[in-house]
């Protein structure tokens, strides 16, 4: 499974909503009033699910004085770090495939490509729940 997949996290936003079986489309038409008393299972927790890629870096004014490209260089460093975080784990797979191709071992190369694809596109333990 990819490192990016492992980095996907759920964060409770703290936002709570009352579950309604009525469409929002008709709320204004029918003037649906929500009661203040709610049953606990009718409260919906909102989650933000995703992955954040990036870097926080500091570039001081003195850095700009000594090097007008300091921010640009920081951006390039971050781009390299993000690329490495996403694709770096697959370097070994590329080398294995490359070695098989150079040795004319096409079946082994195909097997290695399938293994790499499985690693890249696996979502982890949740796959079983979707079947």
MARZABA-515176 format. One line per field, with one value per atom (N, C-alpha, C): atom name; x, y, z; residue in one letter. Coordinates in steps of 0.02 Angstrom, whole numbers, plus 50000, padded with zeros to 5 digits. Atoms other than C-alpha are relative to their C-alpha. Layout:
# MARZABA-515176
atom: (CA ...)
x: (X ...)
y: (Y ...)
z: (Z ...)
res: (A ...)
//
This chain:
# MARZABA-515176
atom: (N CA C N CA C N CA C N CA C N CA C N CA C N CA C N CA C N CA C N CA C N CA C N CA C N CA C N CA C N CA C N CA C N CA C N CA C N CA C N CA C N CA C N CA C N CA C N CA C N CA C N CA C N CA C N CA C N CA C N CA C N CA C N CA C N CA C N CA C N CA C N CA C N CA C N CA C N CA C N CA C N CA C N CA C N CA C N CA C N CA C N CA C N CA C N CA C N CA C N CA C N CA C N CA C N CA C N CA C N CA C N CA C N CA C N CA C N CA C N CA C N CA C N CA C N CA C N CA C N CA C N CA C N CA C N CA C N CA C N CA C N CA C N CA C N CA C N CA C N CA C N CA C N CA C N CA C N CA C N CA C N CA C N CA C N CA C N CA C N CA C N CA C N CA C N CA C N CA C N CA C N CA C N CA C N CA C N CA C N CA C N CA C N CA C N CA C N CA C N CA C N CA C N CA C N CA C N CA C N CA C N CA C N CA C N CA C N CA C N CA C N CA C N CA C N CA C N CA C N CA C N CA C N CA C N CA C N CA C N CA C N CA C N CA C N CA C N CA C N CA C N CA C N CA C N CA C N CA C N CA C N CA C)
x: (50042 50000 50044 49962 50062 50006 49991 50132 49947 50051 50007 49934 50061 49863 50004 49992 49933 49995 50002 49941 49930 50068 49755 49970 50025 49678 49930 50065 49506 50008 49996 49495 49930 50065 49340 50000 50002 49292 49969 50035 49194 49930 50065 49043 49950 50053 48883 49937 50063 48722 49947 50056 48552 49979 50020 48509 49926 50070 48349 49984 50022 48253 49964 50035 48175 50051 49955 48254 50007 49990 48332 49964 50033 48251 49931 50068 48080 49996 50004 48128 49967 50030 48082 49927 50069 47922 49954 50043 47855 50015 49982 47937 50010 49986 48006 50036 49968 48049 50035 49963 48184 49990 50008 48158 50067 49938 48288 50022 49983 48280 50016 49980 48375 50019 49978 48404 50073 49928 48593 50017 49982 48591 49978 50019 48516 50051 49947 48672 50054 49949 48796 50065 49934 48982 50028 49970 49068 50075 49929 49243 50030 49961 49374 50048 49958 49461 50044 49956 49614 50072 49928 49801 50025 49970 49903 50072 49931 50064 50029 49968 50184 50053 49947 50311 49992 49998 50322 50073 49931 50480 50002 49990 50547 50052 49953 50629 50002 49995 50692 50017 49983 50718 50075 49928 50906 50017 49991 50890 49990 50014 50815 50057 49945 50956 50060 49944 51088 49985 50019 50989 49928 50067 50841 49956 50038 50790 49986 50007 50776 49931 50067 50587 49992 50004 50598 50037 49962 50731 49963 50040 50621 49942 50055 50477 50026 49971 50589 50017 49985 50649 49937 50063 50470 49971 50024 50422 50037 49961 50565 49979 50020 50512 49931 50067 50330 50004 49991 50381 50031 49968 50495 49951 50049 50357 49949 50051 50235 50030 49974 50345 50064 49936 50507 49996 50006 50441 49998 50004 50425 50066 49935 50609 50023 49977 50651 49960 50041 50504 50022 49976 50564 50066 49936 50740 49991 50014 50672 49973 50029 50568 50054 49945 50716 50048 49953 50831 49971 50032 50706 49997 50003 50686 50069 49932 50875 50023 49982 50889 49951 50050 50746 49955 50044 50643 49931 50062 50476 49944 50051 50364 50012 49983 50457 49987 50013 50447 49925 50073 50259 49974 50019 50241 50018 49978 50341 49957 50044 50233 49933 50063 50075 50007 49988 50150 50005 49994 50195 49932 50067 50021 49957 50037 49945 50020 49975 50055 49976 50019 50014 49926 50072 49826 49960 50035 49785 49977 50025 49676 50006 49988 49723 49944 50047 49612 49927 50069 49452 49974 50020 49452 49946 50046 49359 49929 50066 49213 49962 50033 49178 49976 50020 49155 49935)
y: (49942 50000 50062 49939 50173 50039 49956 50291 50054 49948 50420 49973 50030 50301 49996 50004 50274 50067 49933 50462 50030 49974 50488 49990 50001 50532 50032 49969 50575 50046 49951 50731 50024 49976 50774 50076 49928 50949 50037 49969 50979 50022 49980 51019 49943 50049 50929 50025 49983 50925 49951 50044 50853 49965 50041 50711 50011 49989 50744 49954 50042 50624 50040 49958 50770 50035 49969 50844 50075 49928 51017 50040 49967 51058 50026 49982 51065 50035 49970 51144 50068 49934 51320 49996 50006 51263 49979 50027 51167 50030 49970 51272 49948 50053 51121 50032 49975 51165 49943 50051 51068 50010 49996 51028 50006 49993 51070 49933 50065 50893 49952 50047 50768 49934 50066 50585 49993 50002 50550 49970 50029 50440 50043 49954 50584 50056 49950 50691 49971 50022 50679 50036 49971 50707 50012 49984 50794 49988 50015 50733 50028 49982 50801 49942 50058 50653 50017 49984 50678 49996 49999 50700 50069 49935 50859 49989 50006 50868 50070 49934 51010 50005 49988 51088 50071 49932 51238 50019 49977 51336 50074 49930 51501 50030 49962 51627 50070 49934 51780 50054 49943 51952 49999 50002 51928 49946 50050 51770 50032 49966 51880 50046 49954 52005 49962 50040 51870 49960 50042 51774 50016 49979 51848 49941 50060 51671 49953 50043 51605 49967 50029 51580 49949 50047 51499 49935 50060 51379 49959 50035 51337 49963 50033 51298 49939 50058 51185 49943 50052 51093 49964 50030 51065 49957 50041 51003 49933 50063 50876 49955 50039 50822 49967 50027 50798 49944 50052 50701 49938 50057 50592 49964 50030 50563 49958 50036 50507 49942 50049 50414 49964 50027 50377 49927 50069 50215 49950 50044 50145 49995 50003 50169 49928 50069 49990 49959 50036 49925 50017 49981 50024 49966 50033 49954 49925 50071 49776 49988 50006 49799 50012 49983 49881 49941 50057 49735 49943 50054 49608 50015 49981 49704 49995 50004 49719 49928 50071 49531 49960 50031 49497 49951 50042 49420 50034 49962 49485 49977 50025 49372 50027 49974 49423 50075 49928 49606 50014 49991 49589 49986 50016 49508 50057 49944 49649 50062 49944 49779 49991 50013 49697 50009 49992 49692 50074 49928 49876 50034 49971 49919 49984 50018 49823 50043 49959 49919 50073 49930 50087 50013 49986 50067 49966 50032 49967 50053 49954 50057 49972 50028 49943 49956 50046 49850 50012 49985 49935 49968 50032 49842 49946 50055 49695 50025 49973 49808 50019 49979 49861 49942 50058 49684 49972)
z: (50000 50000 50000 50008 49956 50065 49942 50088 50001 50004 50026 50028 49973 50064 50076 49928 50238 50034 49971 50264 50002 50000 50233 50070 49932 50400 50003 49986 50468 50060 49946 50575 50015 49979 50674 49994 50010 50619 50059 49944 50778 49981 50025 50670 50012 49989 50720 49966 50034 50623 50021 49983 50656 49937 50057 50541 49987 50019 50447 49942 50054 50338 49946 50048 50248 49955 50048 50093 50015 49991 50111 49945 50056 49945 50020 49981 50027 50067 49934 50194 49998 50004 50140 49981 50024 50054 50057 49948 50204 50069 49936 50344 50054 49952 50434 50059 49939 50614 50035 49964 50704 50074 49928 50886 50034 49963 51016 50029 49972 51086 49943 50053 50980 50032 49979 50996 49980 50015 51005 49931 50064 50850 49941 50053 50752 49989 50007 50775 49955 50049 50631 50015 49993 50660 49930 50064 50516 50005 50003 50468 49937 50058 50352 49989 50014 50269 49940 50055 50163 50022 49987 50155 49980 50014 50160 49981 50022 50062 49998 50001 50086 50053 49953 50197 50025 49973 50311 50005 49998 50288 50015 49984 50346 49954 50042 50230 50029 49967 50322 49948 50043 50250 49984 50014 50268 49948 50053 50161 49932 50064 50024 49980 50014 50040 49971 50024 50016 49937 50057 49886 49980 50020 49792 49979 50020 49741 50058 49941 49920 50003 49998 49911 49944 50057 49739 50016 49981 49805 50053 49949 49956 49967 50036 49838 49962 50036 49731 50048 49950 49888 50021 49980 49941 49945 50056 49768 49998 50000 49775 50058 49941 49950 49990 50013 49897 49948 50051 49741 50031 49967 49847 50046 49955 49974 49963 50039 49839 49961 50048 49716 50022 49979 49810 50021 49977 49883 49942 50058 49706 49962 50034 49657 49993 50001 49703 49948 50049 49599 49929 50067 49447 49984 50012 49467 49988 50011 49480 49930 50067 49322 49947 50046 49234 49992 50002 49280 49959 50037 49213 49925 50071 49050 49968 50027 49025 49991 50005 49052 49956 50044 48929 50038 49959 49071 50002 50009 49009 50046 49954 49114 50070 49934 49272 50004 50002 49220 50006 49996 49194 50070 49931 49365 50046 49959 49443 49989 50014 49356 50036 49966 49424 50075 49928 49600 50018 49987 49588 49995 50007 49526 50061 49940 49671 50059 49945 49792 49993 50012 49711 50011 50001 49703 50055 49945 49858 50050 49949 49984 50070 49933 50127 50024 49968 50248 49982 50014 50192 49936 50062 50025 50012 49987 50103 50010 49986 50154 49937 50061 49975 49957 50039 49909 50024)
res: (X X X X X X X X X X X X X X X X X X X X X X X X X X X X X X X X X X X X X X X X X X X X X X X X X X X X X X X X X X X X X X X X X X X X X X X X X X X X X X X X X X X X X X X X X X X X X X X X X X X X X X X X X X X X X X X X X X X X X X X X X X X X X X X X X X X X X X X X X X X X X X X X X X X X X X X X X X X X X X X X X X X X X X X X X X X X X X X X X X X X X X X X X X X X X X X X X X X X X X X X X X X X X X X X X X X X X X X X X X X X X X X X X X X X X X X X X X X X X X X X X X X X X X X X X X X X X X X X X X X X X X X X X X X X X X X X X X X X X X X X X X X X X X X X X X X X X X X X X X X X X X X X X X X X X X X X X X X X X X X X X X X X X X X X X X X X X X X X X X X X X X X X X X X X X X X X X X X X X X X X X X X X X X X X X X X X X X X X X X X X X X X X X X X X X X X X X)
//
